[in-house]
Structure formats: structure tokens, C-alpha cells
Amino acid sequence: MVKYRKKPVVIEAVQWTGENFEELWKLLESKEGRAVYEESDMSIFLETLEGTMKAEVGDYIIKGVQGEIYPIKEEIFLKTYEQVEKGGGVDGK
């Protein structure tokens, strides 16, 4: 068996707070058709390559290398990714 290492890839991501719509829309580039907000639990339903996926408060929303969007739980995100530069987000992070 041959072993492989994942190539280092820089992605863009936003941690969903339930209120940072502007930062999320910048990541998505457009509000139309890619995300739907569910007010009752402050979740976001995202159109992904695997179908519609739910992002809950605290989840990260990632833009992949080909512009694809998907949510990832905070615990997995923090184990998988490290910050390489500060962004120009709404809160200055």
C-alpha cells in the first residue's frame, strides 16, 4: 500500500455566529440560491456539491479551492486547519 499526504491548501472560512450575515455573504459572493437562513434556530442551509447541508451556530463555512461551499463542525475545523493570515471580516478578524 502506498501512503499519501494531503497537499497544503489555503481556504477561506467564516465561523457562523447566527448574526454575521455580511461576512457570510462576502464568502458566498451572492445571497441568491446558495444559502437560506432558518430564523427559528439561526441555522443556514447551504447548497453544496453533496446537496443541501445545514450549518449551525458555531460551525465554520468553508469555500474550497474550486469555490465550493460546505459547513464543517468547529471541532473538526480546528483539528484540520490553522490560520495563515488575518482576514478583513466584519469584526476585524
N, C-alpha and C positions, 0 to 999 in steps of 0.2 A: 504494500500500500504506500502511496506517495502522500506526503503531508504538504499542505499549503497554508500560507499566511495571508490574511485579508490585507489588501493594499490600503495604505492610509488615504482616506478620503475626507475632505473638508465639506461639511454640510451646513446649511442654515437651519436654525431651530428656534422655536418660541415655546416657553412654558406657559400653558393656558392657565390663567388665573380666574377665569369666569368674567373678567371685565376688560381685558386688554385687546379689545376688538381691533383698534387701529394697527397695533403691532402684528396681529394675526393677518389682517387684510393685506398688509405690506408683504408678508411672507407668501400669501396665496396669490398675490398680484391682481386678484379680482374677486369681488364678493359673489358674483353670479355663478351659480351652479356647482361650486366647489365645496361650499360649507353651508350648513344650516344650523342655526342656534336654537337650542331647546331651553326655553326660559325656566321651566319647572325645576330642572336640576343643573342649569348652567352648563350643559354639555354642548359639544359641537359634533355634528355628523359630517364627516368628510368623504368626498368621493376619492377613492384610492384605486390603484391598479387591481386590487383584490376585491373591489366592491365598496360599499358604504361601511365606514368604520366610525365608532364613537370615541371621541376624546373627552375625558372627564377633567374637572378642575385638578390641576397638579400634573397632568400628563404633558409631555412635550409633543409638539407638532413639528415634524421634520420635512424639509424639502430635500429630496435626494439629488443625485448627480445629474439626472435627466429631467429634473423639475417635478418629479412625482412627489405626492404629499401623503404622509401617513402619520398616525399617532403612535407614541411609544410611552409605556409607563415610566415614571420618574426613576424608579429603582434600576430598571434595565438601562435607561438612558445614561445614568451616572456611572454605571459599570462599563459602558461601551464607548462613551465619548468624553473628551476633555476639551475645555475651552481653548481656542487658539488666538482669539482676538476679541476685544470688546466690540459690541455692536452699537448701532445708533438707534436703539429702540426707544419707545415712548418714555420709559423710566430711566434711560441713560445707561442701561446695561449692555 
